């Protein structure tokens, strides 16, 4: 438990920094921070391994220039990368195409045309259903009247379809 809670706290702080601070940092600030951290790392490394640098023999002539060469090379690489990817320290955003919207009259006219066509279709469908039912009722009624003598139940004069 001694290592768990501080680790969780460190993790939560890191997540907070990543989600709240990191998205607002520009590439230029990122380059400056990387240069600062690189300088800090080189300084700490040279202090920590000073004795090993002193005891090394084959690079005696170059050891004075090596840190400066590396730092200059890395800084130039970072600056070149930034200028190659982002010109003017702004992220290039493509322009959106112009979208022409139809006028309000054409929209309402098309909606009314659609409404009228649907209303006509429904009206035609109901009329055809009424005509079909009346034709069926008339046919059954005519068939029932023609067979009136054969009908054993004289009290029933209308069929089910005729009542509809």
C-alpha positions in Angstrom: 0.0 0.0 0.0 3.0 2.3 0.6 3.7 2.4 -3.2 0.2 2.1 -4.5 -1.4 5.4 -3.3 1.4 7.7 -4.3 1.5 5.9 -7.7 -2.2 6.4 -8.2 -1.9 10.0 -7.2 1.0 10.5 -9.7 -1.1 8.7 -12.4 -4.1 11.0 -11.8 -1.9 14.1 -11.9 -0.3 12.9 -15.2 -3.7 12.2 -16.7 -5.0 15.6 -15.7 -2.0 17.3 -17.3 -2.3 15.2 -20.5 -6.0 16.0 -20.9 -6.2 19.6 -19.7 -2.8 21.1 -20.5 -1.3 19.2 -23.4 -3.9 19.9 -26.0 -3.5 23.6 -25.5 0.3 23.6 -26.1 1.5 24.8 -29.5 4.3 23.1 -31.4 6.6 26.0 -30.7 6.2 25.7 -26.9 6.7 22.0 -27.3 10.0 22.5 -29.1 11.1 25.0 -26.4 10.2 22.6 -23.6 12.0 19.7 -25.4 15.1 21.9 -25.7 15.0 22.7 -22.0 14.5 19.1 -21.0 17.3 18.0 -23.3 19.7 20.5 -21.7 18.7 19.3 -18.3 19.2 15.7 -19.3 22.7 16.4 -20.7 23.7 18.4 -17.6 22.5 15.6 -15.3 24.1 12.9 -17.4 27.4 14.7 -17.5 27.4 15.2 -13.7 26.4 11.6 -13.0 28.9 10.0 -15.3 31.8 12.5 -15.0 34.3 9.9 -13.8 33.5 7.6 -16.8 34.0 10.5 -19.2 37.4 11.2 -17.6 38.6 7.6 -17.8 37.7 7.1 -21.4 40.7 7.4 -23.8 39.9 6.9 -27.4 37.7 10.0 -27.8 40.0 12.3 -25.9 40.2 14.8 -28.7 36.4 14.8 -29.5 35.0 14.7 -26.0 35.1 18.5 -25.6 33.0 19.0 -28.7 30.6 16.0 -28.5 27.9 17.5 -26.2 27.8 20.8 -28.2 27.6 18.9 -31.5 24.8 16.7 -30.3 22.8 19.6 -28.8 23.2 21.7 -32.0 22.3 18.8 -34.2 19.2 18.0 -32.2 18.1 21.6 -32.0 18.5 22.1 -35.7 16.5 18.9 -36.4 13.7 20.1 -34.1 13.6 23.5 -35.7 13.7 22.1 -39.2 10.9 19.6 -38.3 8.7 22.4 -37.0 9.3 24.7 -40.0 8.7 21.8 -42.4 5.5 20.7 -40.8 4.0 24.0 -39.6 4.6 27.2 -41.5 4.1 30.4 -39.6 3.7 28.5 -36.3 0.0 27.9 -37.2 -1.4 24.6 -38.1 -2.7 24.7 -41.7 -6.4 24.3 -41.9 -8.0 23.7 -45.3 -10.7 26.1 -46.4 -14.3 24.8 -46.4 -16.2 24.9 -49.8 -19.1 27.3 -50.0 -22.4 25.5 -49.8 -25.3 27.2 -51.5 -28.6 26.6 -49.8 -31.9 26.6 -51.7 -34.3 29.5 -51.1 -37.1 29.2 -48.6 -39.7 29.4 -51.3 -38.3 26.4 -53.2 -38.1 24.4 -50.0 -41.8 25.1 -49.1 -42.9 24.5 -52.7 -41.2 21.1 -52.8 -42.7 20.2 -49.4 -46.2 21.3 -50.6 -45.8 19.3 -53.8 -44.8 16.2 -51.8 -47.8 16.7 -49.4 -50.2 17.1 -52.3 -48.9 14.0 -54.0 -49.3 11.9 -50.8 -52.8 13.3 -50.2 -53.8 12.5 -53.8 -52.4 8.9 -53.4 -54.3 8.4 -50.2 -57.5 9.8 -51.7 -57.2 7.6 -54.8 -56.6 4.5 -52.6 -59.6 5.1 -50.4 -61.8 5.7 -53.4 -60.7 2.5 -55.0 -61.3 0.6 -51.8 -64.8 2.1 -51.5 -65.6 1.2 -55.1 -64.3 -2.4 -54.6 -66.4 -2.9 -51.5 -69.5 -1.5 -53.1 -69.0 -3.7 -56.2 -68.5 -6.8 -54.0 -71.6 -5.9 -52.0 -73.6 -5.3 -55.2 -72.5 -8.6 -56.7 -73.3 -10.6 -53.5 -76.7 -8.8 -53.3 -77.5 -9.6 -56.9 -76.4 -13.2 -56.4 -78.5 -13.5 -53.3 -81.6 -12.0 -55.0 -81.3 -14.4 -57.9 -81.3 -17.3 -55.5 -84.2 -16.1 -53.4 -86.3 -19.2 -54.1 -83.5 -21.4 -52.9 -83.0 -19.5 -49.7 -84.5 -21.4 -46.8 -84.3 -18.4 -44.4 -86.7 -15.7 -45.7 -86.0 -13.4 -42.7 -82.4 -12.8 -43.8 -82.4 -10.5 -46.8 -79.0 -8.8 -46.6 -75.5 -10.4 -46.6 -72.6 -9.5 -44.4 -70.8 -7.7 -47.2 -73.9 -5.6 -47.9 -74.0 -4.3 -44.4 -70.5 -3.0 -44.7 
